[in-house]
Amino acid sequence: MASGGRLAGKVAIVTGGASGFGAGIVRHFAGEGARVVIADLDLEGAQALATELGASAAAVRADVSKDADVAALARAALGLGGRIDILVNNAGVGQGPQALESVGEDEFDRLFAVNAKSVYLTARHVVPAMKRAKAGAILNIASTGGVSPRPNLTWYNSTKGWMITATKAMAIELARFGVRVNAINPVAGDTPMLPTFMGGDSAEGRERILTTIPLRRLSTPADIAAAAVFLCSDEASMVTGVALEVDGGRCL
Ligand SMILES: NC(=O)c1ccc[n+]([C@@H]2O[C@H](COP(=O)([O-])OP(=O)(O)OC[C@H]3O[C@@H](n4cnc5c(N)ncnc54)[C@H](O)[C@@H]3O)[C@@H](O)[C@H]2O)c1
């Protein structure tokens, strides 16, 4: 653990921290000196990463769409030292490419429960501690799809548009309490979620995505983590309410 890193001494929660972008964020946060609570449905994956990182990380099983789980998660993080400096709402689920009218009600409800309601639940249980401390940084992992949607991912993209509006609304309400709220909009990333959006993995599918990205590559967990470290560090102390594209120019 870096004792003098850019997040030295901070306690962070990263939801969905066992995989993909979340695991990248956890690694970078720990490398910058934070103590990270890795919250995931996948306890085994979260524990494996926590073991790799040693004293900088702890694993908690939590379903971020369930109030009781999120309450227990906040208690576990507060148990580390009485404060939560950083909350990253990264856990999410994707959807397969489908005409908007064919998506079933159960899938619609699941998309909104995990991608949107979770932001409300973590706010309920974490914001009071941040208000007491008069400090905090919240980061929501949204998507380019929330800004510039493409066909056949309508309800997933809508959850991300919701998240971007929630980011701005939370930022304006929480500013007077010293709490900053920002979002990152990643472009398609090389994570286990990617094949879901493509309806399966294929070289042709990846190439189709690449043609829409001016820098001609997919985003990586390291790309998202670098932006996350900045937005959650004191270097960004004047930055709130932004939704930062990390997208190789996809939204231009
Ligand atoms: N990969 C992409 O192309 C892409 C692009 C833009 C935005 N995003 C967003 O980035 C975030 C991370 O995605 P990823 O690509 O790393 O996906 P991923 O599937 O690799 O990781 C998601 C993690 O979230 C966890 N998770 C899922 N539901 C959960 C729940 N209810 N409670 C707790 N944990 C849960 C999973 O177990 C997994 O560890 C998501 O919000 C996703 O929507 C992904």
The ligand as an SDF file (V2000), in Angstrom:
LIG
                    3D

 44 48  0  0  0  0  0  0  0  0999 V2000
  -18.2120   -2.8420  -20.0620 N   0  0  0  0  0  0  0  0  0  0  0  0
  -18.7870   -1.8760  -20.7410 C   0  0  0  0  0  0  0  0  0  0  0  0
  -18.7910   -1.8700  -21.9770 O   0  0  0  0  0  0  0  0  0  0  0  0
  -19.4140   -0.7150  -20.0150 C   0  0  0  0  0  0  0  0  0  0  0  0
  -19.5640    0.5030  -20.6890 C   0  0  0  0  0  0  0  0  0  0  0  0
  -20.1270    1.5890  -20.0280 C   0  0  0  0  0  0  0  0  0  0  0  0
  -20.5070    1.4670  -18.6960 C   0  0  0  0  0  0  0  0  0  0  0  0
  -20.3500    0.2670  -18.0620 N   0  0  0  0  0  0  0  0  0  0  0  0
  -20.7700    0.1980  -16.6600 C   0  0  0  0  0  0  0  0  0  0  0  0
  -19.6320   -0.0190  -15.8630 O   0  0  0  0  0  0  0  0  0  0  0  0
  -20.0110   -0.6890  -14.6620 C   0  0  0  0  0  0  0  0  0  0  0  0
  -19.1050   -1.8950  -14.4540 C   0  0  0  0  0  0  0  0  0  0  0  0
  -19.3020   -2.7760  -15.5260 O   0  0  0  0  0  0  0  0  0  0  0  0
  -18.2290   -3.8700  -15.9980 P   0  0  0  0  0  0  0  0  0  0  0  0
  -18.1560   -3.7720  -17.4610 O   0  0  0  0  0  0  0  0  0  0  0  0
  -17.0110   -3.7660  -15.1760 O   0  0  0  0  0  0  0  0  0  0  0  0
  -19.0840   -5.2060  -15.6760 O   0  0  0  0  0  0  0  0  0  0  0  0
  -18.7060   -6.5800  -14.9680 P   0  0  0  0  0  0  0  0  0  0  0  0
  -19.8460   -7.4750  -15.3010 O   0  0  0  0  0  0  0  0  0  0  0  0
  -17.3140   -6.9930  -15.2990 O   0  0  0  0  0  0  0  0  0  0  0  0
  -18.7310   -6.2160  -13.4080 O   0  0  0  0  0  0  0  0  0  0  0  0
  -19.9290   -5.8730  -12.7620 C   0  0  0  0  0  0  0  0  0  0  0  0
  -19.7990   -6.3010  -11.3010 C   0  0  0  0  0  0  0  0  0  0  0  0
  -21.0000   -5.8750  -10.6450 O   0  0  0  0  0  0  0  0  0  0  0  0
  -21.4210   -6.9590   -9.8190 C   0  0  0  0  0  0  0  0  0  0  0  0
  -22.8660   -6.8540   -9.6050 N   0  0  0  0  0  0  0  0  0  0  0  0
  -23.8600   -7.0680  -10.4950 C   0  0  0  0  0  0  0  0  0  0  0  0
  -25.0530   -6.9160   -9.9020 N   0  0  0  0  0  0  0  0  0  0  0  0
  -24.8130   -6.6130   -8.6050 C   0  0  0  0  0  0  0  0  0  0  0  0
  -25.6420   -6.3490   -7.4860 C   0  0  0  0  0  0  0  0  0  0  0  0
  -26.9760   -6.3890   -7.5980 N   0  0  0  0  0  0  0  0  0  0  0  0
  -25.0470   -6.0610   -6.3150 N   0  0  0  0  0  0  0  0  0  0  0  0
  -23.7060   -6.0410   -6.1990 C   0  0  0  0  0  0  0  0  0  0  0  0
  -22.8690   -6.2870   -7.2140 N   0  0  0  0  0  0  0  0  0  0  0  0
  -23.4190   -6.5760   -8.4110 C   0  0  0  0  0  0  0  0  0  0  0  0
  -21.0390   -8.2240  -10.5790 C   0  0  0  0  0  0  0  0  0  0  0  0
  -20.9770   -9.3590   -9.7110 O   0  0  0  0  0  0  0  0  0  0  0  0
  -19.6810   -7.8310  -11.1360 C   0  0  0  0  0  0  0  0  0  0  0  0
  -18.6350   -8.1500  -10.2530 O   0  0  0  0  0  0  0  0  0  0  0  0
  -21.4920   -1.0440  -14.8120 C   0  0  0  0  0  0  0  0  0  0  0  0
  -22.2810   -0.1060  -14.1250 O   0  0  0  0  0  0  0  0  0  0  0  0
  -21.7080   -0.9440  -16.3190 C   0  0  0  0  0  0  0  0  0  0  0  0
  -23.0510   -0.6500  -16.6230 O   0  0  0  0  0  0  0  0  0  0  0  0
  -19.8070   -0.8280  -18.6780 C   0  0  0  0  0  0  0  0  0  0  0  0
  1  2  1  0
  2  3  2  0
  2  4  1  0
  4  5  1  0
  4 44  2  0
  5  6  2  0
  6  7  1  0
  7  8  2  0
  8  9  1  0
  8 44  1  0
  9 10  1  0
  9 42  1  0
 10 11  1  0
 11 12  1  0
 11 40  1  0
 12 13  1  0
 13 14  1  0
 14 15  2  0
 14 16  1  0
 14 17  1  0
 17 18  1  0
 18 19  2  0
 18 20  1  0
 18 21  1  0
 21 22  1  0
 22 23  1  0
 23 24  1  0
 23 38  1  0
 24 25  1  0
 25 26  1  0
 25 36  1  0
 26 27  1  0
 26 35  1  0
 27 28  2  0
 28 29  1  0
 29 30  1  0
 29 35  2  0
 30 31  1  0
 30 32  2  0
 32 33  1  0
 33 34  2  0
 34 35  1  0
 36 37  1  0
 36 38  1  0
 38 39  1  0
 40 41  1  0
 40 42  1  0
 42 43  1  0
M  CHG  2   8   1  16  -1
M  END
$$$$
